[in-house]
C-alpha cells in the first residue's frame, strides 16, 4: 500500500480548530441557562420573546413652553403649496435687538427659496454673533467651517424659531 505524505502542520491546525469548536459547543449547550442568564443580567442580550415593562415606554420628551411660540408669523412663497411655508418670528431691524440666549446662540429657520450662508431653504440652524455679523459653524456642501454673513444682508432671509431671542422693551 502506498502512503500519501501528510502535511502535519495543516492537519494539526485543522484538528485543533475542530476539537476546540466541539468543546465550545458542548460547553455552551451544557451551561446554556447560566450563560443566557448572565447575559441578560448584565444587559448584553435580550430575549426576543420576553416582554419588559419598560419596552412600550417612550423616552421623556422635553417640555415645550407654548409662550415661546405664541405670535409666530407664517412666511409662504405660495399659499397653495404647504412646502413653501414656515412659521417663525421676524428678525428685528438691528442685531442689537437679539438675545443670544441659547449658550450664546440663536435658532433660526431659513425662509423658503432663500439660501443664506449657502444653507438649504427651510433649514433650522444655530447662529452666534461676531460684531455686526451672524456666524454659522457647521457643514455646507460637505465642508465644515465658520460661515459669516452681514446681519443686514440676511435678516430678510431668516426667521427666529422662538420669541425668547427677541428683546422686549
N, C-alpha and C positions, 0 to 999 in steps of 0.2 A: 504494500500500500504506500502511496506517495503522500507525504505530509506537505501541507501548504504552510509556508512560513507565516507566522503571525507577527504583527507589529504590536509588541506588548504595551507600549505607551498609549496607543489609541484605544486598545481594548480595555486597559485598566481605567482610563478616564471614563469610558462609556459604562463600564461595570459600576464604578463609583457613583456616577450620576443615577443610574437605575436603582441601586440599593438605597441611596440617600432619599430619592423620591418615594420609594416604598415605605421607608421608615417614617418619613414626614407625613405621608398619607395615613399610615396606621396610627401614628400619634394623634393627628388631628381628629380622626374618627373615633378613637377611644376616649379622647378628652374634649369632644365637641361641645358638650353642655358647659363645661367650665370655661373654655376659651370664649365661647359665644357670650356667656355671662360677663366675663371681664371686659370684652369689647364694648358691650352695651353699657356697663357700669361707668366706663371712662369716656363714653360718648363717641367712640370710634365707629361703631356700627349701630344702625337702627334696623330693627326688623320691619320689613315692609308690611306685614300683616297686622302688626300691633299698633294700636291707636294710643297716642299720648294725649293727655288732657290739654296740652298746650298746642297741639297740631293745628287747630282751627282758630287760634287766636292770632290776629294780625298785630304787627308791632305798633306801639303807640304813635299816633300822629301828632305832629306839633300843633299846639293850639294856635288858632288864627284869630287875630283881633279884627273883627269886621270894621271897626272905626278907621283902621289904616287904609281901607279900600273904599270908603264912602266918598262919593262925589267924583268918581272917575269919569272921564270923558271917553267917547268912542271915536276912534280915528279910522275911517274907511276910505279906500280908494273907489270902491264900487259897492253901494249899499246892497245890491243883489248877490254879491259874492261874499259869503261869510269868511272865506280865507283871506280876504283883503282887509280885515278889520282887526284892531287891537283895542284894548281898554287900558287907560292909564291917566296919569296927571300931567298936564302940560309943563314944560320946562319954564322956569322963571326967566325974566329978561336978563338978569345978572347972575353970574356964577356965585356971587356972594350971598344970594338968597337960598342957597342949598345947604343942607346939613349932611355932612358925610358921617352918618350915624352908625353904619354897619362896619365897624372896625376901620374907619377912615374911607369907606366906600359908599357909593350909592348904587342901587339896582335900577337899570333902565331896560326898556324894550325898544328895538329899532322899529320905526314905522314901516308899514308895508311899502314895498318897492323903493326903499331908500337903503343905502349901503354906507353908513358912516364907519370909519376905520377899515372899510373893506369887509365888514361883517355881513352875514345874510340878513335879509329883511325879516322882521318879526323875531329877531334873536334877542334873548334876555342875557344881559351881561352885567358885570360889576365894574364900575369905573372909580378911579380916585383922581384927586386934584393935584395939579402941578402948576402953580401960578394961575394964569387965565386959560389953562388947557385942561381937558379931560384926558385921562390916560387909561387905555385898556391893556392889561397884561395877560396875554394868552396866545392861543393859536389862531392864525389866519392863513388859509391855504397851506396848512401843514408847517408853518414857520412860527415858532414860539418866540415872542419878542414883546417889547413895550411899544404900543402904537399911540401916538399923540395926535389930538385934534384940537383946534382952537374952539372954545366954547361957543362963540358967536356964530361960527360956521356950521355947527352940527345941532344946535339947540332945537331947530325945527325938524330934525330927522329922528329925534328920540323922545320918549316919554318916560316919566317916573313910574315905577311899579307901585310904590306906597307913598302916602302923604307924609310919612314921618321924615322924609328927606327935604321937606319944604319948611322954610322959616315962616312962622306966623307973626304978624306984627300987631 
